[in-house]
Amino acid sequence: MEDTYRFSVTTRVLETGRTELGPWITLEHNIFHPQGGGQPSDTGTVGTAPARPFKDPEAPGHTVRLSCETDATTGDEVTATIDEELRLRHAALHTCGHVVDSFIRQAGFRHRVSNHFPGQARIEFDAGDGKPDLQQLAATIEEQTRKAIAADHKVHADHRGDQRIITIDGIGEDPCGGTHVTSLGRLTGFSLRSIKVKSGVLKVGYAVEHL
């Protein structure tokens, strides 16, 4: 939540436990992002043991635990490392999703849901009563997004009350708990994969990578 580009941390084990799905640990300083908000989870290791984060509904606050088969016990010092390539891909897709979403909302469509998973990233909107010119809409959104990336608009995260707000300079802001690049110039290879209307829903698929 504080640093997309932090890929490793040495910290202490706060808790250990087990559910029907297997053992888990909680770290004092966590850098793993769990799945949520349309974004897939990080993966990585604690020591040499594979680890994957999850939110425990029975834990206080926003506690993130790690599913992990490790010999570490409470109080042990461990080094946690996340998959850098995967983290950057997720951050690029999520940030680009905000950009595309903002431009389509400006064109008069109401946001419904987002999916920022690699290979299937898309955003859905209410299509409205008319029949949008999809070819023209696609051309406009691609041009606007490429210009925004070329302009290298900065991306900021700040907290307002209980909400975390992501602001992209000159484009807009949204409440969001995902990972994001620090500026749009870190994005490359943007394209719209698809744009279609089905059952009153405008579906816009896109692709992008981290530079």
Secondary structure as GFF3:
##gff-version 3
##sequence-region A 1 211
A	DSSP	beta_strand	8	19	.	.	.	ID=ss1
A	DSSP	beta_strand	22	27	.	.	.	ID=ss2
A	DSSP	beta_strand	44	46	.	.	.	ID=ss3
A	DSSP	beta_strand	49	55	.	.	.	ID=ss4
A	DSSP	beta_strand	64	68	.	.	.	ID=ss5
A	DSSP	beta_strand	77	82	.	.	.	ID=ss6
A	DSSP	alpha_helix	84	106	.	.	.	ID=ss7
A	DSSP	beta_strand	110	115	.	.	.	ID=ss8
A	DSSP	beta_strand	122	126	.	.	.	ID=ss9
A	DSSP	alpha_helix	134	151	.	.	.	ID=ss10
A	DSSP	beta_strand	155	160	.	.	.	ID=ss11
A	DSSP	beta_strand	163	168	.	.	.	ID=ss12
A	DSSP	beta_strand	172	175	.	.	.	ID=ss13
A	DSSP	three_ten_helix	184	186	.	.	.	ID=ss14
A	DSSP	beta_strand	187	198	.	.	.	ID=ss15
A	DSSP	beta_strand	201	210	.	.	.	ID=ss16
###
